């Protein structure tokens, strides 16, 4: 075993009370990080003492402890026990001691950096805060243990810096009204029990910085390029696609491969990358859909661990499961098309549904109906470009407006 990995596994074994356990399997995989670039995840399974080692396809025996650990940020993310009984050593005898254990694992201080939001005799849930304001984190804080103080389950938030934007929260809905209006967009949703589609106006959930920059709700998308390049061609191409199997995003890596990624974890999209992706997308669509020049755009480009993901979508179609999209997977060095996914396959699930009625409510009217239900709550959000947590407003609304009747509805009920 690689000495670097062995050291980490030994530390995890001690911190989780697994001294008598036997390491069964471990693996290394690469994923897009919410903090920019890539992270390497170490996954491991420990078997409780005196159990028979399972065959490859067998279920793990009760008492097995499975973990996920961030090698880049050197923190435990998840630990879970198979079944309802733990054979590990006790970690604590009280809630206070489990809070101290959480502080040791995360580097966060109770009450200053995190608070409890729910508790029982053998479990706690919490949230990360700064100056009393919630911090958008990669992961939740939750611990569960048995009556003897043995850990049954934990998931820990990852906070990668103590640098926060120290400014008062000054955003108001009135001050950013133009931005709020831009986030109120139409969406077409299936009403399954009526076998029809309906159009609504809903708020796109986003973060807005103090300087009025809009950040995507999913922090890892800050690494993506949202280009909106219209794809046009004069003649169709004879581009042939030799579809290849794409290694899964969590493809197992060797230790040397993993530490090579950690040495250069960046995944920013350059101008040259955008240009090459647009060229590949144009060549592919002009062959697949030669009559649809000017009807498609490159919406998003994101560097995945083993490929570049290019999302193309039909222009001027309403958002929702029926909006036509093509997801292209390109070779990360040559930009050759390796494979693609077509959303038309999802649309076939709704074959026979009645199309949406003609929209009669304008976006302006929908905004006036929605304005009292739109919220803007302070949140600290990691900003990849600056490497700090910025104070933002979380723009959201639980309601939406029926684009035909003007009726307000709860999004969660649709």
Secondary structure as the mmCIF struct_conf table of DSSP 4:
data_model
#
loop_
_struct_conf.conf_type_id
_struct_conf.id
_struct_conf.beg_label_comp_id
_struct_conf.beg_label_asym_id
_struct_conf.beg_label_seq_id
_struct_conf.end_label_comp_id
_struct_conf.end_label_asym_id
_struct_conf.end_label_seq_id
HELX_RH_AL_P HELX_RH_AL_P1 UNK A 3 UNK A 15
TURN_TY1_P TURN_TY1_P1 UNK A 16 UNK A 17
TURN_TY1_P TURN_TY1_P2 UNK A 19 UNK A 20
STRN STRN1 UNK A 22 UNK A 32
TURN_TY1_P TURN_TY1_P3 UNK A 34 UNK A 35
BEND BEND1 UNK A 36 UNK A 37
STRN STRN2 UNK A 38 UNK A 47
HELX_LH_PP_P HELX_LH_PP_P1 UNK A 48 UNK A 48
TURN_TY1_P TURN_TY1_P4 UNK A 49 UNK A 50
HELX_LH_PP_P HELX_LH_PP_P2 UNK A 52 UNK A 55
TURN_TY1_P TURN_TY1_P5 UNK A 56 UNK A 57
BEND BEND2 UNK A 58 UNK A 58
HELX_LH_PP_P HELX_LH_PP_P3 UNK A 59 UNK A 61
TURN_TY1_P TURN_TY1_P6 UNK A 62 UNK A 63
STRN STRN3 UNK A 65 UNK A 70
TURN_TY1_P TURN_TY1_P7 UNK A 71 UNK A 74
STRN STRN4 UNK A 75 UNK A 81
BEND BEND3 UNK A 82 UNK A 84
BEND BEND4 UNK A 88 UNK A 88
HELX_LH_PP_P HELX_LH_PP_P4 UNK A 89 UNK A 90
BEND BEND5 UNK A 93 UNK A 94
HELX_RH_AL_P HELX_RH_AL_P2 UNK A 95 UNK A 106
HELX_LH_PP_P HELX_LH_PP_P5 UNK A 108 UNK A 109
STRN STRN5 UNK A 110 UNK A 110
TURN_TY1_P TURN_TY1_P8 UNK A 111 UNK A 113
STRN STRN6 UNK A 114 UNK A 120
TURN_TY1_P TURN_TY1_P9 UNK A 121 UNK A 122
STRN STRN7 UNK A 123 UNK A 130
TURN_TY1_P TURN_TY1_P10 UNK A 131 UNK A 132
STRN STRN8 UNK A 133 UNK A 134
STRN STRN9 UNK A 135 UNK A 135
STRN STRN10 UNK A 138 UNK A 138
BEND BEND6 UNK A 139 UNK A 139
STRN STRN11 UNK A 141 UNK A 145
TURN_TY1_P TURN_TY1_P11 UNK A 147 UNK A 148
BEND BEND7 UNK A 149 UNK A 149
STRN STRN12 UNK A 151 UNK A 155
STRN STRN13 UNK A 158 UNK A 158
BEND BEND8 UNK A 162 UNK A 162
STRN STRN14 UNK A 164 UNK A 164
TURN_TY1_P TURN_TY1_P12 UNK A 173 UNK A 176
HELX_RH_AL_P HELX_RH_AL_P3 UNK A 177 UNK A 183
STRN STRN15 UNK A 184 UNK A 191
HELX_RH_3T_P HELX_RH_3T_P1 UNK A 192 UNK A 194
TURN_TY1_P TURN_TY1_P13 UNK A 195 UNK A 195
STRN STRN16 UNK A 196 UNK A 203
STRN STRN17 UNK A 206 UNK A 209
TURN_TY1_P TURN_TY1_P14 UNK A 210 UNK A 211
STRN STRN18 UNK A 214 UNK A 216
BEND BEND9 UNK A 217 UNK A 218
HELX_RH_3T_P HELX_RH_3T_P2 UNK A 219 UNK A 223
BEND BEND10 UNK A 224 UNK A 224
STRN STRN19 UNK A 225 UNK A 225
STRN STRN20 UNK A 229 UNK A 231
BEND BEND11 UNK A 234 UNK A 235
HELX_LH_PP_P HELX_LH_PP_P6 UNK A 239 UNK A 241
HELX_LH_PP_P HELX_LH_PP_P7 UNK A 245 UNK A 248
TURN_TY1_P TURN_TY1_P15 UNK A 249 UNK A 250
HELX_RH_AL_P HELX_RH_AL_P4 UNK A 255 UNK A 263
TURN_TY1_P TURN_TY1_P16 UNK A 264 UNK A 264
HELX_LH_PP_P HELX_LH_PP_P8 UNK A 268 UNK A 270
HELX_RH_AL_P HELX_RH_AL_P5 UNK A 271 UNK A 288
BEND BEND12 UNK A 289 UNK A 289
TURN_TY1_P TURN_TY1_P17 UNK A 290 UNK A 291
TURN_TY1_P TURN_TY1_P18 UNK A 293 UNK A 294
BEND BEND13 UNK A 295 UNK A 295
STRN STRN21 UNK A 296 UNK A 303
BEND BEND14 UNK A 305 UNK A 307
STRN STRN22 UNK A 308 UNK A 314
TURN_TY1_P TURN_TY1_P19 UNK A 315 UNK A 316
HELX_LH_PP_P HELX_LH_PP_P9 UNK A 317 UNK A 318
STRN STRN23 UNK A 319 UNK A 320
TURN_TY1_P TURN_TY1_P20 UNK A 321 UNK A 322
BEND BEND15 UNK A 323 UNK A 323
STRN STRN24 UNK A 325 UNK A 330
TURN_TY1_P TURN_TY1_P21 UNK A 332 UNK A 334
STRN STRN25 UNK A 337 UNK A 342
TURN_TY1_P TURN_TY1_P22 UNK A 343 UNK A 343
HELX_RH_AL_P HELX_RH_AL_P6 UNK A 344 UNK A 347
HELX_RH_3T_P HELX_RH_3T_P3 UNK A 348 UNK A 350
TURN_TY1_P TURN_TY1_P23 UNK A 351 UNK A 352
HELX_LH_PP_P HELX_LH_PP_P10 UNK A 353 UNK A 353
STRN STRN26 UNK A 354 UNK A 354
HELX_LH_PP_P HELX_LH_PP_P11 UNK A 355 UNK A 359
BEND BEND16 UNK A 361 UNK A 361
HELX_RH_AL_P HELX_RH_AL_P7 UNK A 363 UNK A 370
HELX_RH_3T_P HELX_RH_3T_P4 UNK A 371 UNK A 373
STRN STRN27 UNK A 375 UNK A 383
TURN_TY1_P TURN_TY1_P24 UNK A 384 UNK A 387
STRN STRN28 UNK A 388 UNK A 396
BEND BEND17 UNK A 398 UNK A 398
STRN STRN29 UNK A 399 UNK A 402
TURN_TY1_P TURN_TY1_P25 UNK A 403 UNK A 405
STRN STRN30 UNK A 408 UNK A 410
HELX_RH_3T_P HELX_RH_3T_P5 UNK A 411 UNK A 413
#
